[in-house]
């Protein structure tokens, strides 16, 4: 309706024989400018400007100005900024148009005095967006008359707060901040004097004063300020109560935007300029705003803290970071750790991150990091130990921060921490070991912080990483007897000795660090380091040494020192195996240039990883290391090379695979990581036999006929824990099962013929011993004997029942452990599919994976089984079928791949479950892609001129089918399609063939 009025109004004003006869294209610009889509509005504005520049017709320009001025007060909210921006662009392009005439048109068209009451809102917005258009044109500050009238119009619009809220005030401030000082003094000061004098009546007026003081210090001098509102400064004792109230009001008005009000930050800058920062922070912020128990006000204080970091000096930072705002912020973070409630921690980390990235002063960087690292809750810093803000630290600041963390670990200084307690801790202050508890929490955080620095820090050097690794290793496994300068980590003794829990926590974090070191890119700026990075070499230093080998050398030094002792001392056997391992690694390093690099690297990585693991679990690791050393000797012996042609002797890859599988059977996350990292080394050298060893884990026939790699024992809590967790997660189901089991046992007890006959024999024997007369009662002695025999019989029966229950429980635990082991081995399959997607061995994985999916779908639907199925399906879809990389050397395997494709399609047709059939069909499409993507040795593959030209791609496919036997494959899919149309209960679906024809339209 409104659009029709606008269109009619525009036509009436313009010359019907001139503008309106130019065609619809010109008029459509204005319709598009009013549309809600921003891209359409911007394109229409650009096209309108181009049309006006090329046409150079005054009547069109006049009509354009008329339509744009009318559109400023449009009812649709999206149309107003569109017309305002278009008008600003036109005024900027055609500088011959006088701004005052446009301003008069705006006032006349959207007159607030003449407009009807129901259209006052539209008129107010029309005036406001008109002034915005003049300002955005960039010409307003140059035209003093238009500037003066615009400011006066904005002052009038401030009376319409119901519609415009504080938009006129904010625009007035923006315009004021852009004008030159001379223009402000000569043109604006007189008309703004009233607003400046009433600065303490509203946040907007105060903001105007603060902007004026910063932009025009030569005009708003202390003398003039005193004339305006009675004091030469803004931040003083007298004004503090009024400033507090104004800032509270500003906080509540900005709570929906979740940002710091501009007036607050400007007031902070003025306080710094007036050398009244401490007065402002202590009285206005901490003793004023923080007393207000209001969410918006508290968040404003937190945002002010974060925003103030870049503008404060080192001394001022230390004041702020030890104040009440920090304390309140820490309490807020702890109180909002639960899902409900607004969390500010991420926003504060953003402030810290921006400050550290922009700051070039290492001392200020260090002060901020130490300040947030000493804000603690019961000893634990509120800042996340995994925070990535350390990546911006300068090298000097990073080194000092690490040194400070290490010193705090050894000599915890709780007095320098800004510590607070929650309500629960405040009620339990009688705990005598509270200080020990705080120290333990602080040390745990520091170790995690140090480990994370090796991952997050950008400007880290090898010396720093090694320093952190040595520190973590030493305090995980060793204790200093006395100070010594020979070992840096023993040069300072802990003020509070580490207890067993401290060593355990440090040990766990150290092995996480070890995993990081094994995957760490080469550090340094040397040409050799850059060359290693280009080869994607990980886990070595710039000179090619393994990080883990350097740690092993350090560990050997500690074992040989009299100044330190191991937390878990080695026996003679363990020390011998340790020395044998190091010697074996050194021998391997000598063969590195002569033998296969991957082979040497894999054995080094595995031997060293297990050697370091010896410090954690000595009893289990000794046997594994002994076997590893024997395997290593066999793999690298001269006899092994001579017997290379003998197939009866397994190759080194098969030996390594068996070792890795045995490690995966252990209940250790660390061993799982070691196995995965070593498997990455040997992936390029994996043989068909080695892959078959992995696939045999998933073969149910192998599981029935042979002993699996999993050994079910009761000695490991971690193994039995998974079974326990499974029971607890499905408590209702398990309770039902227990009831059922007990019912079954009672039933079996009732129908147990052997037990019944034994009971009858006991009763008859007791009756016989009591006499021949059936009516005569048994005497006491006979009755006691009978009771004893019956008790013995029932006790024996109870043992049999318990044995059955134990056997059933053992089988259930074994099943869970087997499934867990298969899930670990599945990770190796995933690694191989991702790292070696172009290896022909990938084809040998397809059918075992499909059989595994089929087996899972037909088995029990407990949580562990469902998770395993989901993981298998994800690997099949993402790592195999959707992988953009695939085997490019199929020429020699064409027949096998075609046979596999036919086999998969036939199995998909014969299957009863459509869900399983979909996986088989998807695998056939993967093989189709492989065959199609391989270039034939006779015909070179033609390339389409345009990649997005689907028709050109089809032509390429027709001209070059690659290694695909089109006729043979077409017959296979034609048979499947025939079955789909002819068989009522076909497992095939429309989506399968739709996918086939869409991806391979030939």
Residue, then its C-alpha position, 0 to 999 in steps of 0.5 A: x500500500x505504502x509502495x503504491x503511494x510512493x510510486x504514485x507520488x513520485x510520478x506526479x511530481x516528475x515529468x511524465x514525458x521525461x523521467x517516466x518514459x525512460x522505462x521501468x529499469x530506472x524506477x526499479x532501482x528505487x524498489x530494490x533500494x527498499x528491499x530487506x536484503x542488504x545485497x540487493x540494496x547495495x547492488x541497486x544503489x551502485x546501479x543507480x549511481x552508474x545510471x546517473x553518472x552515465x545519463x547526466x540528466x538533471x530531471x533524473x537526478x532531481x527525481x532521484x533526490x525526491x524519491x530518496x528523501x521520501x523514502x527516509x521516512x518509510x514505514x518498513x524499517x529495512x527501507x530507511x537505511x537503504x534510502x539513507x545510504x543511497x542518498x549519502x552516495x548520491x550526495x558524495x558523487x554529485x558535489x554540486x548538490x547543495x546540502x542545505x537544499x537537501x536538508x530543507x527538503x528533508x525538514x519539509x517532507x518530514x516536518x514534525x509540526x505538520x505531520x499527523x500524530x500517527x505518522x510522528x514516528x515515521x517523520x522522526x526517523x525521516x529527519x534522523x536518517x536524513x542527517x545520517x545521509x548528510x553525515x555519511x556523504x563526508x561533506x557535512x563537516x565542510x559545510x558550516x551552515x548545513x552542519x549547524x542546522x543538522x546539529x540543531x535538528x538532532x537536538x530537537x530529535x532528542x525530545x522523541x526518545x520514545x521512538x528514537x531512544x538515544x540515536x540522535x545523541x550518539x549521532x551528535x557525538x559522532x559528528x562532533x568527534x569528526x569536526x576540526x577544532x576550529x569548527x567546533x569552537x566557532x560553530x558548535x560550541x555555542x549551540x552545544x554549551x547547554x548540553x555540555x553544562x548539563x553533562x552530569x544529568x545523563x550519560x549521553x551529555x557526559x559522553x559528549x563532554x568527554x569526547x569534546x575534552x579528548x578531541x578539542x583540548x584547546x577549547x575545553x580547557x580547565x578554566x572553561x570547564x569550571x565555567x560550564x559545570x563548576x569544576x576544572x576536572x571531571x574526575x574529582x571527589x565532588x563528582x564521584x557520586x554523580x559519575x557512579x549513578x551515570x555509569x550505572x544508568x549507562x550499564x543498564x541501557x547497554x545490557x542487551x548489546x553486551x558491550x562496554x558503553x563508550x562513555x565508560x571507556x572515555x571516562x577512563x581515558x579522561x581520568x588518565x589524562x587528569x592523573x586521577x586514575x587511582x581515584x577513578x578506579x578505587x572510588x568510582x569502580x570498586x567502591x561505587x559500581x561494584x557495590x551495586x548487586x546488578x548483573x549489567x553493572x558487574x559485567x560492565x566492570x569486567x569489560x572495563x577491566x579487559x578494555x583498560x589493559x592496553x591503556x594502563x602503565x605497568x604500575x597501574x596494571x598491578x593496581x588493577x590486577x590485584x583489586x576487587x574487580x579481579x576478585x569479583x570476576x574470579x567469583x563470577x567464573x567459578x559460579x558460572x561453571x555450570x551450564x546455566x548462566x551467562x559465562x564471561x570467561x571467554x570474553x575476558x580471554x578475548x580481551x587478554x588475547x587482544x592485549x597480548x597480540x597488540x602489546x610490544x612491551x614484554x614487562x606489561x605482557x608478563x604482568x598481565x599473565x602473572x596477574x591472571x595466573x595468580x587469581x586463584x580459587x582455593x589455590x587453582x587459577x581461574x585462567x584456563x591452564x589450556x588457554x592459548x593466549x600465550x601464543x602472543x607472548x614475546x620470547x623474553x616474556x615467555x621465558x620469564x613466565x615459564x621461569x616464574x611458573x617453575x618457581x611457583x611450583x617449587x616454592x608456592x607463594x600463596x600470599x602473592x595470589x588473589x585467592x577466594x573461596x566459594x560458599x561451601x569452602x567458607x563454611x568449612x574453614x576448619x579444615x587443617x590441611x587447607x594450605x596443602x590442598x591449595x598447593x596441590x591444586x596450584x601445582x597441578x595447574x602449573x604443570x598443565x600450563x607448562x605442558x600446554x605452552x609447548x603446544x600453544x606458544x608461537x615464539x618458543x625455542x628448542x631450549x625452552x621446550x627441552x627445559x619444560x620437558x626436563x622439569x616435568x620429567x624430573x618432578x614426575x619420577x625423581x626427587x632431589x636429595x640435596x642441591x646440586x648445580x650439575x642438574x638444573x632441576x635439582x638446583x632448588x629444593x621444593x619448599x613443600x615436598x611433593x607427595x605421591x599425588x603430586x608425582x602422579x599428576x605430574x607423571x600423567x601430564x608429562x606423558x601428554x607432553x611426550x605425545x606432543x613432542x612426538x608430533x611437534x614440527x621442527x623448531x628454529x629458523x635455520x635452513x636445515x629446520x626449514x628443510x625438515x618442515x617441508x618434508x613434514x618431519x615431526x618429533x625431532x630437533x633441528x639437528x635431527x635428533x628425536x626429542x624422546x631420545x634427548x629425554x632418555x639421555x637426560x633420564x640416564x644422567x639422573x639415574x647415574x647421579x648420586x644427588x637425586x633418587x627415583x620415586x620408584x627405584x629400579x631393580x638390577x634387572x630393570x636397570x639392565x633392561x634400561x641400559x640394553x634399550x639405550x644401547x640398542x637405540x644407539x646401534x640403530x642410530x648408526x644404521x640409520x643411513x644404511x637401513x630403511x629410515x622408516x624401519x629404524x625410526x619406528x623401532x627407535x620410537x617404540x623402544x624409547x617410548x617403552x623405555x620412558x614408560x618403564x618409569x611409570x610401570x616397571x613390572x609390566x614394561x620389563x617383559x615387553x621391553x625384553x621382547x622388543x629388544x629381541x625382535x629388534x635384534x632379529x629384525x636388524x641381524x645379518x641373518x635376517x637379511x639372508x633369510x629374506x627370501x624365506x617366507x616362513x620368517x615374518x618380516x619386520x613390519x609383521x613383527x612390529x604390527x604384532x607388537x603394536x597389537x599386544x600393546x593395544x591390549x594393555x589398559x593404558x591410554x599412553x600405550x595406545x598413543x604410542x602404538x598409534x604414533x609408531x603405526x604412522x611411521x610404518x604405514x608406508x611399509x605395511x605389507x599384506x600380511x601385516x594388514x591381515x594381522x590387523x584384520x584378523x582381530x575383527x574376524x569372528x572365526x579367528x576369535x573362536x578358533x584361537x586365543x585373542x590378543x586380549x587377556x582378561x584379568x582381574x588385576x587391572x582396575x581400568x579393565x574392569x571399570x569399563x564393565x562397571x561403567x556399562x552396568x551403571x549407565x544402564x542401571x534400569x536395564x541391568x536391574x531388570x537383567x538381574x531380576x531375570x537372572x535370579x529368576x532363571x537361577x531359581x527356575x534352574x534350581x527347581x528343575x535341577x534333577x541331580x540336586x533333587x535326587x541328592x536331596x531325596x537321598x539325604x532325607x531317606x538316609x536320615x529317615x532310615x537312621x531314625x528307625x523303620x517306623x514311619x510314624x515315629x519321630x526322629x530323635x535329636x541326634x538323628x535330626x542334627x545329623x540330618x540338618x548337617x547333611x542338608x546344610x552341606x548339600x545346600x552349601x554345595x549347591x550354592x557354590x555351583x550357582x555362584x560359580x555359574x554366576x562368576x563364569x557368566x560375569x567373566x564372559x560378560x567382562x571378556x566380551x566388553x574387553x574384546x570390544x574395547x580392544x577392537x575399537x582401539x585396533x579400529x583406530x589403526x585402520x582409520x590411520x591407514x585409510x587416511x595416511x595411505x589412501x592411495x595404497x592398493x591394500x585399501x581394497x583388502x579392508x573394504x569387505x572386512x569393514x562391511x562384515x564388521x558393520x553387518x556383524x554389529x547390526x545383527x548383535x546386541x544393541x547395548x551402548x558399547x556395541x552402538x558406539x562401536x558400530x557408529x565409529x566403524x560406520x564413520x570410518x567407512x564413510x569418511x575415511x574410505x568412501x568420501x576420501x578425495x585421495x584414492x589408489x591411482x595404480x589399479x592397472x595391474x589389479x583391474x580384474x580383482x577390483x571389478x570382481x570385488x565391485x560385482x561381489x559387493x553389488x550382488x551382496x547388496x541385492x541379496x541382503x535383507x536389511x536395507x541399512x546394510x545393503x546401503x553400505x555395500x552399495x556405497x562401497x561399490x560406488x567407491x570402487x567405481x570412482x577408483x576405476x573411473x579415476x585411473x587413467x588408461x595406459x593407452x588413452x590420455x585423459x582429456x580435460x574439460x575447459x571449465x571445471x564447473x561445466x558438468x556437460x564437459x565432464x560427462x564428455x570426458x567420462x565418455x571419451x576416457x572411461x579410465x580402467x573401467x570395463x563399462x560393459x561389465x559394470x553396466x550389466x552388474x548395475x542393470x541386474x541390480x536395477x531390474x531386481x529393484x523394480x521387479x522384487x517387492x521386498x528389495x533391499x535396494x532403494x531409490x536413493x542408491x540409484x539416484x546417487x549412482x546416476x548423479x555421480x556417474x551419469x554415463 
